[in-house]
């Protein structure tokens, strides 16, 4: 059995199938871990969703900001943004079924060796708190009052974690960490204005994984979301968004004792910089 973790697909369905052919992926004996952002910006979000859903338990998906945006577009916003490429999903006869399936995916996944999320973790969160906040947020996304959750999840505040935050603010903070975080201060104040590669940010900001003393340091974390960072393997972290959508590569990380990177070149040529 092999486990392959794959970074942000964002509707690049043809490249996904090509990468799976390259690694000779076999559903059942093998398993996919998908690090979020299955959809949007690329040309084939509908095909990507249908394919991943069809894999059943052979694929594990954590949700990214674009996946949450698609759900929110259907259940609360009513229309997509100018830069979205979600029209085929919204018009599909199985749209409701696909959105329900997507809404029941995870924000955080782990086995005995690796953890996976889309974006990042605040320095105050250890494994137990990460798992707890993922579970509480997933329950809100999947519960009977899920429409209210998706109407209230947007916003940059609170910017720093406190144990005594009201529940609604804890959930918004959790969504922002799991699906949007790149940089924060050494004290864990989140920043969403900076999207460039490390070294381009103001001096008071650090990549979330480089904050000294972060409580998740003993976790081996796989994440995507950060195409300008590219492939990264330090600090017990593995960044695997290698910018397929922007003409970079689509990357699979084979999760062995020594993870092995397998990448293919991509032909998309959009301008990078979007969330």
Buried (B, 14 or more C-beta within 10 A) or exposed (E): EBBBBBBBBBBBBBBBBBBBEEBEBEBEEBBBBBBBBBBBBBBBBBBBBBBBBEBEEBBBBBBBBBBBBBBBBBBBBEEBEEEBBBEBBBEBEBBEEBBBBBBEBBBBBBEEEBBBBBBBBBBBBBBEBBBBBBBBBBEBBEEEEBEBBBEBBBEEEBBBBEEEBEEEBBBBBBBBBBBBBBBBBBEBBBBBEBBBBBEEBEEEBBBBBBBEEBBBBEBBBBBBBBBBBBBBEEBBBBBBBBBBBBBBBBBBBBBEEEBEBBBBEBEBEBEEEBB
